[in-house]
Amino acid sequence: MRRHRLLNVHPPQEVIPAQRRAMILDIVRTRGAISIRDLAQAMGTSASTVRRDLEHLQASGYLRRAHGGALIACAPLSTFEPAQSVAAGLAHAQKRAIGQAAAAL
């Protein structure tokens, strides 16, 4: 299997779907957008296989399909912010202390 010159990808001979999808996601994240044809060439698979993988990744919320290719679902965040429901349960004692200190002012 040869490496695609534009993407610098060299997939192993036998790739399970999860590995292939992870490699596709890495490529899309790196480039921001890519065509199905370029992905198929880079992965050494058929365009149909790439389409199925893209459909799976889109259904999982990792990327967005576009006519003939895929785009990253959203811009990557520069910092990690947990969901509000998760953040509410973190550092409970510290938040309570801050609240009591603020109430004493």
GUVEX-867031 format. One record per residue: x, z, y of N, C-alpha, C in turn; residue in three letters. Coordinates in Angstrom, 3 decimals, padded with zeros to 6 digits. Each point is the difference from the previous one (the first is absolute). Layout:
// residues N
<pt n_x="X" n_z="Z" n_y="Y" ca_x="X" ca_z="Z" ca_y="Y" c_x="X" c_z="Z" c_y="Y" r="ala"/>
...
//
This chain:
// residues 105
<pt n_x="000.837" n_z="000.000" n_y="-001.166" ca_x="-000.837" ca_z="000.000" ca_y="001.166" c_x="000.890" c_z="000.000" c_y="001.240" r="met"/>
<pt n_x="-000.245" n_z="-000.866" n_y="000.922" ca_x="000.867" ca_z="-000.056" ca_y="001.173" c_x="-000.577" c_z="000.822" c_y="001.142" r="arg"/>
<pt n_x="000.856" n_z="000.414" n_y="000.887" ca_x="-000.396" ca_z="000.788" ca_y="001.153" c_x="-000.453" c_z="-000.926" c_y="001.117" r="arg"/>
<pt n_x="-001.075" n_z="000.367" n_y="000.675" ca_x="-000.494" ca_z="-000.805" ca_y="001.112" c_x="000.940" c_z="000.188" c_y="001.183" r="his"/>
<pt n_x="000.471" n_z="-001.067" n_y="000.568" ca_x="001.017" ca_z="000.073" ca_y="001.054" c_x="-000.486" c_z="000.695" c_y="001.265" r="arg"/>
<pt n_x="-001.280" n_z="-000.126" n_y="000.356" ca_x="-000.505" ca_z="000.605" ca_y="001.225" c_x="-000.280" c_z="001.488" c_y="-000.144" r="leu"/>
<pt n_x="-000.399" n_z="000.413" n_y="-001.184" ca_x="-000.445" ca_z="001.379" ca_y="-000.174" c_x="001.037" c_z="000.898" c_y="-000.638" r="leu"/>
<pt n_x="001.056" n_z="-000.568" n_y="-000.552" ca_x="001.051" ca_z="000.769" ca_y="-000.640" c_x="-000.569" c_z="000.929" c_y="-001.067" r="asn"/>
<pt n_x="-000.904" n_z="-000.528" n_y="-000.819" ca_x="-000.648" ca_z="000.763" ca_y="-001.069" c_x="000.466" c_z="-000.560" c_y="-001.328" r="val"/>
<pt n_x="000.317" n_z="000.882" n_y="-000.925" ca_x="000.390" ca_z="-000.424" ca_y="-001.342" c_x="-000.751" c_z="000.861" c_y="-001.005" r="his"/>
<pt n_x="-001.244" n_z="-000.383" n_y="-000.363" ca_x="-000.769" ca_z="000.805" ca_y="-000.946" c_x="000.606" c_z="-000.051" c_y="-001.397" r="pro"/>
<pt n_x="-000.107" n_z="001.109" n_y="-000.753" ca_x="000.488" ca_z="-000.017" ca_y="-001.382" c_x="-000.824" c_z="-000.961" c_y="-000.849" r="pro"/>
<pt n_x="000.503" n_z="-000.314" n_y="-001.202" ca_x="-000.686" ca_z="-000.947" ca_y="-000.882" c_x="-001.423" c_z="000.454" c_y="-000.331" r="gln"/>
<pt n_x="-000.146" n_z="001.225" n_y="-000.486" ca_x="-001.308" ca_z="000.553" ca_y="-000.356" c_x="-000.416" c_z="000.991" c_y="001.061" r="glu"/>
<pt n_x="-001.096" n_z="-000.266" n_y="000.673" ca_x="-000.483" ca_z="000.888" ca_y="001.049" c_x="-001.444" c_z="000.366" c_y="-000.317" r="val"/>
<pt n_x="-000.278" n_z="001.304" n_y="-000.058" ca_x="-001.379" ca_z="000.418" ca_y="-000.209" c_x="-000.737" c_z="-000.139" c_y="001.325" r="ile"/>
<pt n_x="-001.324" n_z="-000.135" n_y="-000.027" ca_x="-000.756" ca_z="-000.217" ca_y="001.238" c_x="000.282" c_z="001.028" c_y="001.093" r="pro"/>
<pt n_x="000.140" n_z="001.267" n_y="-000.355" ca_x="000.254" ca_z="001.025" ca_y="001.018" c_x="001.332" c_z="-000.234" c_y="000.700" r="ala"/>
<pt n_x="001.029" n_z="-000.405" n_y="-000.748" ca_x="001.297" ca_z="-000.301" ca_y="000.610" c_x="-000.104" c_z="-001.212" c_y="000.913" r="gln"/>
<pt n_x="-000.691" n_z="-001.013" n_y="-000.478" ca_x="-000.154" ca_z="-001.226" ca_y="000.785" c_x="-000.736" c_z="000.286" c_y="001.298" r="arg"/>
<pt n_x="-001.055" n_z="000.799" n_y="-000.081" ca_x="-000.767" ca_z="000.349" ca_y="001.203" c_x="000.840" c_z="000.818" c_y="000.970" r="arg"/>
<pt n_x="000.827" n_z="000.885" n_y="-000.518" ca_x="000.879" ca_z="000.795" ca_y="000.869" c_x="001.006" c_z="-000.906" c_y="000.708" r="ala"/>
<pt n_x="000.538" n_z="-000.990" n_y="-000.708" ca_x="000.940" ca_z="-000.932" ca_y="000.613" c_x="-000.705" c_z="-000.858" c_y="001.051" r="met"/>
<pt n_x="-001.218" n_z="-000.440" n_y="-000.306" ca_x="-000.772" ca_z="-000.789" ca_y="000.970" c_x="-000.259" c_z="000.826" c_y="001.249" r="ile"/>
<pt n_x="-000.408" n_z="001.239" n_y="-000.182" ca_x="-000.289" ca_z="000.868" ca_y="001.134" c_x="001.252" c_z="000.221" c_y="000.844" r="leu"/>
<pt n_x="001.133" n_z="000.164" n_y="-000.642" ca_x="001.261" ca_z="000.179" ca_y="000.725" c_x="000.322" c_z="-001.230" c_y="000.835" r="asp"/>
<pt n_x="-000.210" n_z="-001.179" n_y="-000.567" ca_x="000.256" ca_z="-001.245" ca_y="000.729" c_x="-000.932" c_z="-000.112" c_y="001.205" r="ile"/>
<pt n_x="-001.288" n_z="000.264" n_y="-000.206" ca_x="-000.963" ca_z="-000.117" ca_y="001.097" c_x="000.316" c_z="001.012" c_y="001.092" r="val"/>
<pt n_x="000.374" n_z="001.215" n_y="-000.385" ca_x="000.357" ca_z="001.016" ca_y="001.002" c_x="001.237" c_z="-000.417" c_y="000.789" r="arg"/>
<pt n_x="000.956" n_z="-000.603" n_y="-000.678" ca_x="001.231" ca_z="-000.422" ca_y="000.667" c_x="-000.253" c_z="-001.144" c_y="000.975" r="thr"/>
<pt n_x="-000.782" n_z="-000.968" n_y="-000.440" ca_x="-000.227" ca_z="-001.191" ca_y="000.821" c_x="-001.207" c_z="000.088" c_y="000.907" r="arg"/>
<pt n_x="-000.959" n_z="000.859" n_y="-000.328" ca_x="-001.227" ca_z="000.099" ca_y="000.788" c_x="-001.084" c_z="-000.934" c_y="-000.496" r="gly"/>
<pt n_x="000.383" n_z="-001.202" n_y="-000.432" ca_x="-000.941" ca_z="-000.988" ca_y="-000.541" c_x="000.782" c_z="-000.986" c_y="-000.850" r="ala"/>
<pt n_x="-000.687" n_z="-000.569" n_y="-000.996" ca_x="000.659" ca_z="-000.969" ca_y="-000.873" c_x="-001.059" c_z="-000.865" c_y="-000.675" r="ile"/>
<pt n_x="000.392" n_z="-001.209" n_y="-000.361" ca_x="-000.937" ca_z="-000.905" ca_y="-000.670" c_x="000.005" c_z="000.243" c_y="-001.511" r="ser"/>
<pt n_x="-001.093" n_z="-000.373" n_y="-000.626" ca_x="-000.108" ca_z="000.110" ca_y="-001.457" c_x="001.069" c_z="-000.855" c_y="-000.669" r="ile"/>
<pt n_x="000.219" n_z="-001.173" n_y="000.522" ca_x="001.004" ca_z="-000.914" ca_y="-000.571" c_x="001.388" c_z="000.632" c_y="000.020" r="arg"/>
<pt n_x="000.389" n_z="000.593" n_y="001.138" ca_x="001.315" ca_z="000.636" ca_y="000.091" c_x="000.104" c_z="001.198" c_y="-000.944" r="asp"/>
<pt n_x="-001.082" n_z="000.778" n_y="-000.105" ca_x="000.008" ca_z="001.133" ca_y="-000.931" c_x="000.134" c_z="-000.477" c_y="-001.442" r="leu"/>
<pt n_x="-000.743" n_z="-001.036" n_y="-000.360" ca_x="000.062" ca_z="-000.523" ca_y="-001.369" c_x="001.408" c_z="-000.483" c_y="-000.335" r="ala"/>
<pt n_x="000.632" n_z="-000.686" n_y="000.932" ca_x="001.369" ca_z="-000.473" ca_y="-000.221" c_x="000.965" c_z="001.176" c_y="-000.117" r="gln"/>
<pt n_x="-000.148" n_z="000.975" n_y="000.877" ca_x="000.906" ca_z="001.150" ca_y="-000.003" c_x="-000.148" c_z="000.838" c_y="-001.263" r="ala"/>
<pt n_x="-001.236" n_z="000.140" n_y="-000.481" ca_x="-000.269" ca_z="000.836" ca_y="-001.160" c_x="000.166" c_z="-000.754" c_y="-001.320" r="met"/>
<pt n_x="000.074" n_z="-001.320" n_y="000.067" ca_x="000.106" ca_z="-000.795" ca_y="-001.213" c_x="-001.287" c_z="000.008" c_y="-000.808" r="gly"/>
<pt n_x="-001.128" n_z="000.097" n_y="000.687" ca_x="-001.311" ca_z="000.017" ca_y="-000.653" c_x="-000.866" c_z="-001.110" c_y="000.569" r="thr"/>
<pt n_x="-001.189" n_z="-000.131" n_y="-000.544" ca_x="-000.929" ca_z="-001.006" ca_y="000.505" c_x="-000.713" c_z="000.521" c_y="001.248" r="ser"/>
<pt n_x="-000.539" n_z="-000.927" n_y="000.761" ca_x="-000.776" ca_z="000.377" ca_y="001.184" c_x="-001.234" c_z="000.795" c_y="-000.409" r="ala"/>
<pt n_x="-000.570" n_z="-000.303" n_y="-001.155" ca_x="-001.176" ca_z="000.743" ca_y="-000.478" c_x="000.337" c_z="001.461" c_y="-000.252" r="ser"/>
<pt n_x="001.157" n_z="000.251" n_y="-000.579" ca_x="000.431" ca_z="001.381" ca_y="-000.243" c_x="000.189" c_z="000.732" c_y="001.320" r="thr"/>
<pt n_x="000.625" n_z="-000.668" n_y="000.962" ca_x="000.204" ca_z="000.608" ca_y="001.313" c_x="-001.348" c_z="000.294" c_y="000.655" r="val"/>
<pt n_x="-000.944" n_z="-000.933" n_y="-000.082" ca_x="-001.330" ca_z="000.223" ca_y="000.584" c_x="-000.669" c_z="001.230" c_y="-000.602" r="arg"/>
<pt n_x="000.068" n_z="000.132" n_y="-001.322" ca_x="-000.592" ca_z="001.177" ca_y="-000.663" c_x="000.679" c_z="001.283" c_y="000.457" r="arg"/>
<pt n_x="001.324" n_z="-000.047" n_y="000.119" ca_x="000.722" ca_z="001.187" ca_y="000.465" c_x="-000.365" c_z="000.335" c_y="001.447" r="asp"/>
<pt n_x="-000.129" n_z="-001.010" n_y="000.830" ca_x="-000.377" ca_z="000.227" ca_y="001.399" c_x="-001.413" c_z="000.569" c_y="000.101" r="leu"/>
<pt n_x="-000.899" n_z="-000.496" n_y="-000.839" ca_x="-001.368" ca_z="000.533" ca_y="-000.011" c_x="000.006" c_z="001.479" c_y="-000.384" r="glu"/>
<pt n_x="000.818" n_z="000.351" n_y="-000.987" ca_x="000.102" ca_z="001.392" ca_y="-000.425" c_x="000.581" c_z="000.862" c_y="001.120" r="his"/>
<pt n_x="001.053" n_z="-000.479" n_y="000.652" ca_x="000.630" ca_z="000.757" ca_y="001.086" c_x="-000.929" c_z="000.132" c_y="001.208" r="leu"/>
<pt n_x="-000.807" n_z="-001.033" n_y="000.252" ca_x="-000.960" ca_z="000.085" ca_y="001.096" c_x="-001.101" c_z="001.005" c_y="-000.328" r="gln"/>
<pt n_x="-000.501" n_z="-000.028" n_y="-001.218" ca_x="-001.045" ca_z="000.941" ca_y="-000.410" c_x="000.504" c_z="001.443" c_y="000.064" r="ala"/>
<pt n_x="001.302" n_z="000.187" n_y="-000.187" ca_x="000.599" ca_z="001.332" ca_y="000.078" c_x="000.345" c_z="000.385" c_y="001.440" r="ser"/>
<pt n_x="-000.176" n_z="-000.931" n_y="000.943" ca_x="000.230" ca_z="000.289" ca_y="001.414" c_x="001.428" c_z="-000.165" c_y="000.476" r="gly"/>
<pt n_x="000.871" n_z="-000.607" n_y="-000.811" ca_x="001.407" ca_z="-000.140" ca_y="000.373" c_x="000.284" c_z="-001.179" c_y="000.909" r="tyr"/>
<pt n_x="-000.801" n_z="-001.067" n_y="-000.119" ca_x="000.230" ca_z="-001.173" ca_y="000.827" c_x="-001.314" c_z="-000.717" c_y="000.251" r="leu"/>
<pt n_x="000.055" n_z="-001.000" n_y="000.870" ca_x="-001.173" ca_z="-000.832" ca_y="000.306" c_x="000.285" c_z="-001.417" c_y="-000.436" r="arg"/>
<pt n_x="-000.971" n_z="-000.596" n_y="-000.658" ca_x="000.137" ca_z="-001.405" ca_y="-000.377" c_x="-000.304" c_z="-000.865" c_y="001.212" r="arg"/>
<pt n_x="000.701" n_z="-001.081" n_y="000.097" ca_x="-000.256" ca_z="-001.012" ca_y="001.019" c_x="-000.038" c_z="-001.334" c_y="-000.729" r="ala"/>
<pt n_x="-000.522" n_z="-001.019" n_y="000.644" ca_x="-000.060" ca_z="-001.311" ca_y="-000.645" c_x="001.401" c_z="-000.434" c_y="-000.398" r="his"/>
<pt n_x="000.245" n_z="-000.099" n_y="-001.300" ca_x="001.277" ca_z="-000.472" ca_y="-000.502" c_x="001.107" c_z="001.034" c_y="-000.057" r="gly"/>
<pt n_x="-000.317" n_z="001.272" n_y="000.268" ca_x="001.066" ca_z="000.993" ca_y="-000.026" c_x="-000.508" c_z="001.416" c_y="000.175" r="gly"/>
<pt n_x="000.862" n_z="000.858" n_y="000.509" ca_x="-000.339" ca_z="001.412" ca_y="000.175" c_x="000.724" c_z="000.564" c_y="001.215" r="ala"/>
<pt n_x="-000.613" n_z="001.022" n_y="000.577" ca_x="000.555" ca_z="000.726" ca_y="001.144" c_x="000.028" c_z="001.477" c_y="-000.338" r="leu"/>
<pt n_x="000.881" n_z="000.726" n_y="000.646" ca_x="000.012" ca_z="001.445" ca_y="-000.201" c_x="-001.309" c_z="000.548" c_y="000.576" r="ile"/>
<pt n_x="-000.593" n_z="000.984" n_y="-000.666" ca_x="-001.327" ca_z="000.510" ca_y="000.371" c_x="-000.011" c_z="000.604" c_y="001.397" r="ala"/>
<pt n_x="001.005" n_z="000.769" n_y="000.330" ca_x="000.094" ca_z="000.590" ca_y="001.333" c_x="001.465" c_z="000.170" c_y="000.338" r="cys"/>
<pt n_x="000.257" n_z="000.165" n_y="001.281" ca_x="001.378" ca_z="000.201" ca_y="000.420" c_x="000.514" c_z="001.312" c_y="-000.570" r="ala"/>
<pt n_x="001.207" n_z="000.015" n_y="-000.509" ca_x="000.534" ca_z="001.246" ca_y="-000.532" c_x="000.141" c_z="001.046" c_y="001.097" r="pro"/>
<pt n_x="-000.299" n_z="001.230" n_y="-000.350" ca_x="000.108" ca_z="001.091" ca_y="000.959" c_x="001.456" c_z="000.427" c_y="000.130" r="leu"/>
<pt n_x="000.395" n_z="000.381" n_y="001.220" ca_x="001.378" ca_z="000.434" ca_y="000.185" c_x="000.175" c_z="001.452" c_y="-000.425" r="ser"/>
<pt n_x="-001.094" n_z="000.754" n_y="-000.042" ca_x="000.050" ca_z="001.381" ca_y="-000.464" c_x="-001.119" c_z="000.220" c_y="-001.001" r="thr"/>
<pt n_x="000.145" n_z="001.047" n_y="-000.784" ca_x="-001.027" ca_z="000.313" ca_y="-000.983" c_x="-000.975" c_z="000.994" c_y="000.601" r="phe"/>
<pt n_x="-001.255" n_z="-000.331" n_y="000.008" ca_x="-001.066" ca_z="000.893" ca_y="000.436" c_x="-000.984" c_z="000.131" c_y="-001.136" r="glu"/>
<pt n_x="-000.132" n_z="001.194" n_y="-000.574" ca_x="-000.979" ca_z="000.147" ca_y="-001.079" c_x="-001.420" c_z="-000.117" c_y="000.539" r="pro"/>
<pt n_x="-000.918" n_z="-000.317" n_y="-000.880" ca_x="-001.402" ca_z="-000.077" ca_y="000.397" c_x="-000.443" c_z="001.365" c_y="000.527" r="ala"/>
<pt n_x="-000.965" n_z="-000.002" n_y="000.903" ca_x="-000.434" ca_z="001.245" ca_y="000.624" c_x="-000.485" c_z="001.007" c_y="-001.049" r="gln"/>
<pt n_x="-000.665" n_z="-000.479" n_y="-001.033" ca_x="-000.478" ca_z="000.906" ca_y="-001.044" c_x="001.158" c_z="000.669" c_y="-000.730" r="ser"/>
<pt n_x="001.122" n_z="-000.704" n_y="-000.123" ca_x="001.183" ca_z="000.571" ca_y="-000.646" c_x="000.718" c_z="000.932" c_y="000.971" r="val"/>
<pt n_x="000.158" n_z="-000.435" n_y="001.239" ca_x="000.715" ca_z="000.791" ca_y="001.002" c_x="-000.696" c_z="001.332" c_y="000.267" r="ala"/>
<pt n_x="-001.314" n_z="000.026" n_y="-000.113" ca_x="-000.740" ca_z="001.250" ca_y="000.257" c_x="000.399" c_z="001.089" c_y="-000.990" r="ala"/>
<pt n_x="000.405" n_z="-000.365" n_y="-001.187" ca_x="000.376" ca_z="000.990" ca_y="-001.007" c_x="001.470" c_z="000.362" c_y="000.004" r="gly"/>
<pt n_x="000.797" n_z="-000.640" n_y="000.840" ca_x="001.438" ca_z="000.261" ca_y="000.052" c_x="000.336" c_z="001.030" c_y="001.069" r="leu"/>
<pt n_x="000.991" n_z="000.829" n_y="-000.275" ca_x="000.528" ca_z="000.976" ca_y="000.960" c_x="-001.104" c_z="000.863" c_y="000.598" r="ala"/>
<pt n_x="-000.875" n_z="000.478" n_y="-000.852" ca_x="-001.153" ca_z="000.782" ca_y="000.461" c_x="000.427" c_z="001.264" c_y="000.753" r="his"/>
<pt n_x="000.974" n_z="000.732" n_y="-000.535" ca_x="000.449" ca_z="001.253" ca_y="000.631" c_x="000.614" c_z="-000.272" c_y="001.369" r="ala"/>
<pt n_x="000.778" n_z="-001.052" n_y="000.112" ca_x="000.628" ca_z="-000.338" ca_y="001.281" c_x="-001.042" c_z="-000.403" c_y="001.035" r="gln"/>
<pt n_x="-000.992" n_z="-000.752" n_y="-000.433" ca_x="-001.061" ca_z="-000.412" ca_y="000.931" c_x="-000.795" c_z="001.204" c_y="000.480" r="lys"/>
<pt n_x="-000.269" n_z="000.933" n_y="-000.903" ca_x="-000.734" ca_z="001.209" ca_y="000.379" c_x="000.815" c_z="000.805" c_y="001.025" r="arg"/>
<pt n_x="001.318" n_z="000.124" n_y="-000.212" ca_x="000.868" ca_z="000.743" ca_y="000.926" c_x="000.023" c_z="-000.668" c_y="001.367" r="ala"/>
<pt n_x="000.059" n_z="-001.307" n_y="000.017" ca_x="-000.018" ca_z="-000.734" ca_y="001.279" c_x="-001.316" c_z="000.239" c_y="000.716" r="ile"/>
<pt n_x="-001.097" n_z="-000.075" n_y="-000.744" ca_x="-001.317" ca_z="000.257" ca_y="000.595" c_x="-000.127" c_z="001.401" c_y="000.571" r="gly"/>
<pt n_x="000.509" n_z="001.006" n_y="-000.717" ca_x="-000.072" ca_z="001.378" ca_y="000.485" c_x="000.872" c_z="000.179" c_y="001.241" r="gln"/>
<pt n_x="001.174" n_z="-000.642" n_y="000.003" ca_x="000.887" ca_z="000.085" ca_y="001.175" c_x="-000.642" c_z="-000.669" c_y="001.197" r="ala"/>
<pt n_x="-000.643" n_z="-001.122" n_y="-000.217" ca_x="-000.668" ca_z="-000.708" ca_y="001.094" c_x="-001.188" c_z="000.807" c_y="000.524" r="ala"/>
<pt n_x="-000.729" n_z="000.664" n_y="-000.894" ca_x="-001.158" ca_z="000.797" ca_y="000.413" c_x="000.432" c_z="001.222" c_y="000.807" r="ala"/>
<pt n_x="001.209" n_z="000.497" n_y="-000.233" ca_x="000.496" ca_z="001.168" ca_y="000.712" c_x="000.453" c_z="-000.329" c_y="001.419" r="ala"/>
<pt n_x="000.111" n_z="-001.245" n_y="000.328" ca_x="000.462" ca_z="-000.383" ca_y="001.363" c_x="-001.029" c_z="000.219" c_y="001.054" r="leu"/>
//
